[in-house]
């Protein structure tokens, strides 16, 4: 209980402190009021584009912007605050003078370039899986474990999108008792596979509806009007890589290495925002539905959408384009007096990626 209540004041004070704070991370030369040199690695991707929108919406202190991507994107442009920026190649020499580097270009690119960004003195927020399992690298959801970031940390990992959405909804319930086990099924949208998978779903849907041949795809299944096990490799235990990520990362973020958690991840033909069916088992009798609603309703980053009379509950359409994690279908598990069930939905590109990364940077700035 103490752990969670510690996080809420830290998170809610970030915006009020931001305007007066100085950037205290080791190696950073500028103060927040001077504005910062910010780099986006993977700037042309779906998450990279969300960074630009969030910087504007949240008044992130950008004085100079570098948009970095692969060689094939060099020469393209992107607009930010009325100015056109040229896309540059992401190389090890691209980080001179960069204060904050947001990485969203895949694990292999992060492993290659993050050391160079750190050497140049940047604070690095990495959206890939490259450093999540490293015990020395903080893996952070600001509403859940803000205090995992130490004063000297300059590399912070952003968790898997499904884990972020799950834990934003589940962590507040630890005020009501000890969480013993989580049973999770995810319904993951095309946005989790990036802009290319979103385009594929649109193209396949048009082809099916018009009776045309399907476009070429690297998936083993037709995507339009279908769903299938998440398209990541299966391990010897029968779990796909996405499921293993959620299991490991949830334990690390919650500091519960023995947490019992079972996850099934499914790809569904939805363009944007992931949805999850979650059963939370407590070590003892489950809290009342009223208690759950009250706690979730007062929790940062959560919005309760739970109108039984109108049959109104979280949907990916409602979750898309906004930063809250929507929680509803809150009910007792009739098969287990120690458990409650709920439906959760969150925007994978925002809270599941770009927004969580920007919130992490804001935390460091505020400190």
N, C-alpha and C positions, 0 to 999 in steps of 0.2 A: 504493500500500500504506500509506504513512504517513497518507494522508487518512482511510482507513477506521479504522485503529487509533486515531486521534485521537478519533473519535466514540464508540466503545464506552465508555471510562471516563467521559466526560462524561455519557452517557445513564444509565449504571448508578448513578452517584452521586447522581442527582437526588433520589430518595426519602429517602436518608439525610440530605441537606443541607436538605431542605424545612422540617423542623420548626424549624430554627434560623436560617433565612435571613431577610433583610429584602427587601421589594419595592423594587428599585432602579430600575425604569423611571421615566423622567422624568415628573414630575407626579403620581406616586402618593404618597399621604400616609400610608397605613397600613403597619405591619409585618405579616408573615405571622402572627406569634404573636397579633396582635390580631384576626385574621380580616379578610376582605375583603368589600367590597360587589361582588357579581357579578351581571351581567345576561346573560340568554339572549335573543337576538333570534331569533324563530322557535321560541318555547318549546313550541308545540302540535304542531310537526311531529315526524316520526320521529326525526330527529337531536336535536332539542331535548329529547325525552324521555330519550334516552340520556345527555345531559349530567347530568340529575338523578341517574340511577343511578350514573354514574361519580364524581360529586362525593362520593357516600356511600361507595362502595366504596374509593376512593383517599384518603379523608379529606382532600379538597381544602378549604382553609381558608376556608370561607364563613361569614361572620357575618351577612350581610344578602343577600337574594336578590330580584332583580327579574325577573319573567317577562314578556316583551314579545312581542307578536304583532300581526297585522293587526286592523283594527277589528272584523271579524266574530267574532273570538275573545274580545273584551273581555267580562269578566264570568264567563268560565269559571274553573275553579280547577284547581290541581295540588298534589299533596302532596309534601313534601320533609322528611325527618327528623321525621316525625310532625306537621308543621304544614301547614295549608292556605294556599296562596298564590293570590291573585287575579291573573288575567291582565290586564295593562295594554296600552294601545295603544303600539306602537313609533313614537315621534315624536322629533323633534330635541330636544325638551325633556326627554326621559326619562333623560338620562345624568348628571345632576348628582350628584356624590358616588360615581359608579361607578368601581371600581378596575380590574375586568377585564370586558370585554364579549365574549361569544362570539356571533358572527353566523352564523346558518344559516337565512336567509330569502330567498335568491336574490340574484343580482347587482344587479338594479335597486334593491332595498331597501338593499343594502350601499353602493352608490354614493351613495344619498341620505343615509343615516344615519351612516356611518362617520366622515365629517368632524366631525359634531357630537359623537360619542363621543370622538374624539381631542382636540377642543377642550376638552372637559370634563375631560381628564386621564387617560382610561382607557387601559389596554393593550387593544388590539383584536386578536382572533384571528378571521379571516374565513374561513368555509368555502365561500364562493361563488367564482365565477370572476372577480369584479370586478377584482381587483388582481394576479392571478397572473402576467400578462405584463409587468407594470411592472418594469423592471430595477432600480428602487430599493427594491422591496418584497421582503423575504426570502420564499422559497417553501420550506417546511421539512417534511422528514420527520426527526424527531429522531434515529432510528437511523442516518440517512444523512448529513445535513449540518447538524448542530446548530450548528456554528460559523458558519453563514450569518447567525445573529442577532447583530447588533451591540449594543453597550451602550446606544445611543440609540434603538433600534428599538422603536416602540410600535404598529406595524401589521405583522402577520405573516400571510401567506396560507397556508391549508391547501390542498395540491394536490388535483387530481382523484382520486377514490377509486381508480380503476383504476391510476393512476400510483403512488399510495402503496403499494398491494399489490404491484405489479410491482417497484418499486425496493427495498422492504424485503427481498425475496428475491434480487434480482440484485446489489445493491451489495456484499454481502460477497464475491462471487466475484471482485471486482477485486483481492483479495489474491493470487489465483492466476494472474493474467495480465491483460493489457490487453483490455478488452471492445471489440470492433470493431463488432459489429452485434447488434441484437435483432430477433427476429421474434416477434410476439405476436398471439394470438387470444384475445379475451375472451368469456366467457359470463356476461353481466351480469343480475343478479336484479332483481326488481321493486322492491326496497328502494332501488335507485339512482334511481328516479323518485319516491321519497317514499311517505308513507302512503297517498296516493290511488291510486297505481299498485298497491300491495300489495292494497288493497281491491278494485281492479278485477280483478286476477288471481283472487282468491278468488271474486268474484261470477261471473266468466265460467266458471270451472271448475265451480261449482255448476250454472250454467245449462246447460252442455254435457252434464253427466252426467245431468241431469234432463230433457233435451230441451226446455228452455224457450228463449225468445228471449234473445239476448245483451243485456246492459245497454248503455246508451249509452257510447261511448268516443271519445276524441280521437285514438286510434291509428289508423293506416291498415290495421292487421292485427288479426285475432283474436289474443288473447294466449294463452288457454288451449290447452294441447297444441300449441303452435306456437313457432317462434323466427324472428327477423327482424333485419335490419340495425338497429343502434341508432337509436332514434327522435329523432335530431337532424339539422339541415339538412346537405345535401351541398354541398361546395364545388366549384369549377370543376375541380379535380383528381380528383374522385370520392370524396373522403374525407369521412366525416361529422364533425361537430363534436367528438364524443367522441374519435375517433381523432386528430384534430389536437391536442386538448388533451394527450393522453398523449405524443405525439411532442414537442411543444414543452416541456412541463413536465419530462419526463425529461431532456432536454438541459440545462435550467436547473438542476435539482436536482443532477445529477451534475457540473455545470460542464464538460460535454462538448458544446459547441455544434455540433460536426461529427459527433456520434454518428449512425451509420446505424441507423435504426429504422423498422420497418414494422409497422403495427397494424391489425387488423380487429376491430371491436367489434360484438358480437351480443347482442341481448336474448333471454333464455331464460325459460321459465315456472317459475322458482324464486323463492320468496318473499324469501329473504334470503341474502346473501353472494355475492360474485363469485368466479368461477374463471377462470384464465388458463392457456393453453398457451404456453410460452415456450421459444424456442431462443436460446441465447447463443453467439454466434460470437466466438472470441478471435483476437487478432493473433498467430498461432502455434498450436502444438499445444494441444488442449484438456487441462485437468487431468483426473486420473483421477476415477472416480466416488467412490472412497474419500476423496480430497481434498475433493471438493465436499461430501460428507456431513459430513465433519469440520468444515469451515468453517461451514456452515449450522447445524450442531448447536450451535455455540458462539456464534452471533450473536444479539444482542438482538432480540426481537420475532419470532423465527422458530422454528417447531417442525417438525422433520422427521417426516413420516408416509410411510414408504417401505418397506413390507413386501411384497416380491415374492411370497414363499411363500404369504401369505394374501390376495394381491391387494388389499392395504389401502393406499389412497392418499388424498390430500386430497379432501374433498367439501364442498359448501356447507353441508350439515347439520352436519358436524363443526365447520366454521369458525364457524357462527352462534353468537352470544352470548358469544364469548370474543375476546381481543385479539390473539392470535398470528396470524401469517401461516403457513399450513400449506404445506409444500413436499414433493413426492414425485415418483414416476415419473422419478426422476433416472437418465438413461441417456445413452450416447454417441449422437451423431447418426451413423448408419451411412453417410449420404451425404456427411459432411463431417468429416474428422478434427480440425478446429479447433473443433468445436461440441459442446455438450451440450444436452439437452432436459430439461424438467421441467414439472410441473403444480403450480400455485399456487392457493390458495384463502384468502380473507380476508373478514371481516365488513365490508361496506361501511358500515354505520351506526357501527361502532366504529373499528377501525383505519383504515378508509377515510374517516372523518369525525370523530365526536365524540372518540374516544380520541386520535387524532393531535392534535386541537386542545388537549385537556387536557394532553397531554404537552408541547406547546410552552409552555403557561403554566407548567408545573412547571419547565421549563428556565430560564425567565426568573426565576421565584421563587428557584430555587436559586442563581442568580448574584448 
